[in-house]
C-alpha cells in the first residue's frame, strides 16, 4: 500500500482575554450565518510563530530602500531573502526573489497554515463592550519629556519653551500628564482552532527544474557540496536534504507545530493559549470531524458545544484541560508528548529518497 504523502493536524486551544495582533487592533471577519465578529490570528502569523518555535537560526534578510534626491524621500522596496534551503526557515517556510530583468526563484512552503479562528461562531470571538487602555508614565514625571508645539499660523510647528509652557498652563488652568489614552480596544476569549497540512513530497526536496527554478545556480552548487542527494519526486528531479539533517529537523518541527505560541512582538496581551486537544490524520475530513463545534437543537436561543469525537478515523490527543470545556472529556498529562512522537514517526516513515518509484 502506497504511503499517503500528506499529514493533517488540527489543534484546539483556549484563549482568554487576549489580543492576537498589535497593528490596528484585533483582526476579525464576520461569520455569514450568525453575523458575529470572529477574531483570528492569520495563517502567516501562525506560520511565523511555528518557525520561531523551531529554535534554529534564521536566514539573513536584506531590506531594500530607494532614496529620491529631488524630494529627499525614502521608499521601501521588496525585502530579499537568500533563497537558501540549507536554512531551516527557508526550507520549511519557502521564499521568492524576483527582480525585473534578473533571474528569479520561488519555493512554495511544504507547510500550509490556516488562520487560528473560533471553533464555532458561538464558542469564541471578540469581547464586548470595548475597553479604553492607558499608556501611563505619570509616576516619574521628571524622567519623561513632554513636548508642546504651536498650531497658530505665525508660530506653527515651533516648540513652546519651558517658560511659555508654564505660562500657558497657569493662565489656562490646564495639566498635561505623561499619559496616552488608547480607546475602543477589543480582546478575545474562547476556543480557537488551527489547521496545518504537511506536504511530505516537498518537505525535504527542492526542485532542480530550470523552467520554474527554486534554486540559484550558486545555491544549487552549495547544496550539492553539502551532501544534498540527487533524487526525484512527483514533480520531477530534485535535491534531497541529507538524512542527518532531516533527523535534526523532524523532532524540532513536530515540537514547534504543537507547542508554538504567538510571540511577544506579535501579540499585545499574554495568554497561555493552552492546548485542549489535537487531531492528526492523513485525511483532512477526519480532523474536521474529530474536533468541531456542534449546534444544539434543544435550546430556544442558538447555542453550541465543543465536541471531541473519538469515533472518527483521526488520532486524538487530549490534554487534562479539556475537562474544563468539554463535559466527559478525559485527558492525559503526556498527550502533547505523544502527539509529538506520532508526528515524528509519520514524517520519518516517509521514503524521501525513493518516493518517485
C-alpha positions in Angstrom: 0.0 0.0 0.0 1.4 3.4 -1.0 2.0 5.9 1.7 -0.3 8.9 1.5 2.1 11.9 1.3 0.0 14.3 3.4 -0.4 14.8 7.1 -3.1 17.0 8.5 -3.1 18.4 12.0 -5.9 20.3 13.9 -5.2 22.0 17.2 -7.8 23.2 19.7 -6.7 26.0 22.0 -8.3 28.1 24.7 -7.6 31.8 24.6 -8.6 34.2 27.4 -8.8 38.0 27.4 -6.1 38.5 24.9 -5.2 40.2 21.7 -3.7 38.3 18.8 -2.3 41.3 16.9 -0.8 44.7 17.7 -1.4 46.6 14.4 -4.7 48.5 14.1 -6.3 46.4 16.9 -7.6 42.8 16.7 -8.3 41.5 13.2 -11.7 40.0 12.6 -14.1 38.7 9.9 -17.9 38.4 10.1 -19.5 34.9 10.1 -22.2 35.0 7.5 -24.6 32.6 9.3 -24.6 34.1 12.8 -23.4 37.6 11.9 -20.8 37.6 14.7 -17.4 39.2 14.6 -14.8 36.4 14.5 -11.4 37.3 15.9 -8.5 35.5 14.2 -4.8 35.1 14.1 -3.7 34.9 10.5 -2.1 31.9 8.9 1.0 33.9 8.2 1.2 34.8 11.9 0.8 31.2 12.9 3.5 30.2 10.4 5.9 32.8 11.7 5.3 31.6 15.3 5.9 28.0 14.3 9.2 28.8 12.5 10.4 30.8 15.5 9.5 27.8 17.8 11.9 25.6 15.8 14.7 27.4 17.8 17.0 27.2 14.7 19.0 30.0 13.1 17.1 32.2 10.7 18.5 33.2 7.3 19.6 36.8 6.9 17.2 39.1 5.1 18.1 42.1 3.0 15.8 45.2 3.3 16.0 47.4 0.3 15.2 51.2 0.1 15.4 53.8 -2.6 16.0 57.5 -2.0 14.7 60.2 -4.3 17.1 63.1 -4.3 14.5 65.5 -5.6 12.2 65.4 -2.6 14.6 63.6 -0.2 12.1 60.8 0.4 12.9 57.2 1.1 10.6 54.4 -0.2 10.9 50.8 0.8 11.2 48.1 -1.8 10.6 44.3 -1.5 12.9 42.6 1.1 15.1 39.9 -0.3 15.9 36.5 1.3 19.0 34.5 0.4 16.7 31.7 -1.1 18.9 29.1 0.5 17.1 26.0 1.8 20.1 25.0 3.8 18.5 27.4 6.4 15.6 25.6 8.1 13.2 28.6 7.9 13.8 28.8 4.1 13.4 25.0 3.6 10.1 24.9 5.5 8.8 28.4 5.0 9.5 28.9 1.4 10.8 32.0 -0.4 10.7 34.1 -3.5 13.0 36.6 -5.2 12.1 38.2 -8.4 13.6 41.4 -9.9 12.9 42.9 -13.2 15.5 41.8 -15.7 17.1 39.3 -13.4 17.0 35.6 -12.6 14.0 34.8 -10.2 13.4 31.8 -8.0 10.4 30.7 -5.9 9.8 27.9 -3.5 6.4 27.2 -2.1 6.3 26.2 1.5 5.5 22.5 2.1 3.5 23.6 5.2 0.1 25.2 4.8 -1.4 27.0 7.7 -5.0 28.1 8.3 -5.8 31.1 10.5 -6.4 30.4 14.1 -10.1 31.2 14.4 -13.1 30.3 16.7 -14.1 26.6 16.8 -17.6 27.8 16.3 -19.1 31.3 16.0 -20.8 30.8 19.3 -17.8 29.4 21.1 -15.2 32.2 20.7 -14.9 35.8 19.5 -14.5 39.4 20.4 -15.4 40.5 23.9 -17.9 43.4 24.3 -18.1 46.1 25.4 -14.8 47.6 24.2 -12.3 49.0 26.7 -10.1 52.0 26.9 -6.4 51.5 27.7 -3.8 53.9 29.0 -0.1 54.2 28.4 0.8 55.8 31.8 4.1 57.2 32.9 2.8 59.8 35.4 4.7 58.1 38.3 8.0 59.6 37.1 7.1 63.0 35.5 10.7 64.4 35.6 12.0 61.4 33.7 9.6 61.6 30.7 9.7 64.6 28.3 6.6 66.5 27.3 6.8 68.4 24.0 4.2 71.0 23.1 4.0 72.8 19.7 2.1 75.8 18.5 -0.6 75.4 15.9 -1.4 79.1 15.1 -0.2 80.4 11.7 2.6 82.6 13.0 4.4 80.0 15.1 3.1 76.8 13.5 5.4 73.8 14.3 7.5 75.8 16.8 8.0 74.1 20.1 7.0 76.1 23.3 9.8 77.0 25.6 9.6 75.9 29.2 8.7 79.5 30.2 6.0 79.7 27.5 4.5 76.3 28.5 4.5 77.2 32.3 2.7 80.5 31.5 0.2 78.7 29.2 -0.6 76.0 31.8 -1.1 78.6 34.6 -3.2 81.0 32.6 -5.4 78.2 31.1 -5.6 76.2 34.4 -4.5 73.0 32.5 -2.4 69.9 33.1 -0.5 67.8 30.5 0.1 64.4 32.2 2.6 61.8 30.8 -0.3 59.6 29.8 -1.7 58.4 26.5 -5.2 57.0 26.0 -6.0 54.1 23.6 -9.7 54.0 23.0 -12.2 51.4 21.8 -9.9 48.4 22.1 -11.1 44.8 21.9 -10.0 41.5 23.4 -10.8 37.9 22.5 -11.7 34.8 24.5 -13.0 31.3 23.7 -12.0 28.1 22.0 -9.9 28.6 18.8 -8.7 26.1 16.3 -5.9 26.0 13.7 -5.1 23.5 10.9 -1.8 22.5 9.3 -1.2 20.5 6.1 2.2 19.0 5.6 3.2 18.0 2.0 5.8 15.3 2.6 6.6 15.2 -1.1 8.3 18.6 -1.0 9.1 18.8 2.8 12.8 18.0 2.3 13.0 18.1 -1.5 14.0 21.1 -3.6 13.2 21.1 -7.3 16.1 21.5 -9.8 13.7 22.3 -12.6 15.2 25.1 -14.7 11.9 26.2 -16.2 10.4 27.2 -12.8 13.6 27.4 -10.7 13.7 27.0 -6.9 17.4 27.5 -6.7 20.0 30.0 -7.9 22.9 28.1 -9.6 25.4 29.1 -6.9 23.0 27.8 -4.2 22.4 24.5 -6.0 26.2 24.1 -6.2 26.5 24.8 -2.5 23.8 22.2 -1.6 25.5 19.5 -3.6 28.8 20.3 -1.9 27.0 19.9 1.5 25.8 16.4 0.7 22.3 17.0 -0.7 21.3 14.0 -2.8 20.1 13.8 -6.4 16.6 12.4 -6.5 13.1 12.8 -7.9 9.6 13.2 -6.7 6.2 13.5 -8.4 7.2 17.0 -9.7 10.5 15.9 -11.3 14.1 16.0 -10.4 15.2 17.5 -7.1 17.8 17.7 -4.4 17.0 15.8 -1.2 18.1 17.1 2.3 20.7 14.7 3.8 19.3 12.2 6.3 21.4 13.5 9.2 19.9 17.0 8.7 16.4 15.6 8.4 16.8 13.7 11.7 17.7 17.0 13.3 14.8 19.0 11.8 11.9 16.5 12.2 11.7 16.4 16.0 12.1 20.2 16.1 9.3 20.6 13.5 7.0 18.2 15.4 7.6 20.1 18.7 7.0 23.5 17.0 3.8 22.5 15.3 2.3 21.6 18.7 3.9 24.0 21.1 4.1 27.3 19.2 2.9 30.5 20.8 2.1 33.9 19.3 5.4 35.6 20.1 5.7 38.7 22.2 6.3 41.1 19.4 3.1 40.0 17.6 0.6 39.8 20.5 -0.3 42.6 22.8 -1.6 40.7 25.8 -0.2 37.4 27.1 -2.4 34.3 27.3 -1.2 30.8 27.8 -3.4 29.7 24.9 -3.2 26.2 26.3 -3.9 23.3 24.0 -7.1 21.4 24.7 -6.8 18.7 22.1 -5.0 17.7 18.9 -6.1 15.6 15.9 -3.8 14.0 13.4 -4.7 12.2 10.2 -3.8 11.6 6.6 -7.4 12.6 5.8 -8.4 16.3 6.0 -12.1 15.5 6.6 -11.3 13.3 9.6 -9.6 16.1 11.6 -12.6 18.4 10.8 -15.0 15.7 12.2 -12.8 14.9 15.2 -12.7 18.4 16.7 -15.7 20.6 16.0 -18.4 22.7 17.4 -22.0 21.2 17.4 -25.0 23.5 17.2 -27.6 22.4 19.8 -31.3 22.0 18.7 -32.8 21.7 22.2 -32.5 25.4 23.2 -34.6 28.4 22.4 -31.6 30.6 21.6 -28.8 29.4 19.4 -26.1 27.6 21.4 -23.1 25.5 20.5 -21.0 23.0 22.4 -17.4 21.9 21.6 -17.1 18.2 20.5 -14.2 15.9 20.5 -15.3 12.8 18.6 -13.2 9.7 19.2 -15.2 7.7 16.7 -13.5 9.4 13.8 -10.6 7.9 11.9 -8.2 10.6 13.3 -5.8 10.1 16.1 -6.8 12.2 19.1 -4.5 13.6 21.8 -6.5 15.1 24.6 -5.0 17.2 27.5 -6.4 17.4 31.1 -7.6 21.0 30.4 -10.2 19.5 28.1 -12.5 18.6 31.0 -12.8 22.3 31.8 -14.5 22.9 28.5 -16.0 19.6 27.3 -18.1 17.5 29.6 -17.0 13.9 29.9 -13.5 14.5 28.3 -10.7 12.6 29.9 -7.2 13.8 29.0 -3.6 12.8 29.9 -0.7 14.9 31.0 1.6 13.4 28.4 -0.8 13.9 25.4 1.3 16.5 23.7 4.5 14.5 24.0 2.6 11.5 22.5 1.4 13.8 19.6 5.0 15.0 19.0 6.2 11.4 18.8 3.4 10.4 16.5 4.3 13.3 14.1 8.0 12.3 14.2 7.0 8.7 13.3 4.7 9.7 10.4 7.2 12.2 8.9 10.2 9.9 9.4 8.3 6.9 7.9 8.1 8.6 4.5 10.7 7.4 2.0 12.1 10.7 0.7 14.8 9.1 -1.4 12.6 6.7 -3.3 9.2 8.5 -3.4 9.1 8.6 -7.2 9.4 4.8 -7.5 
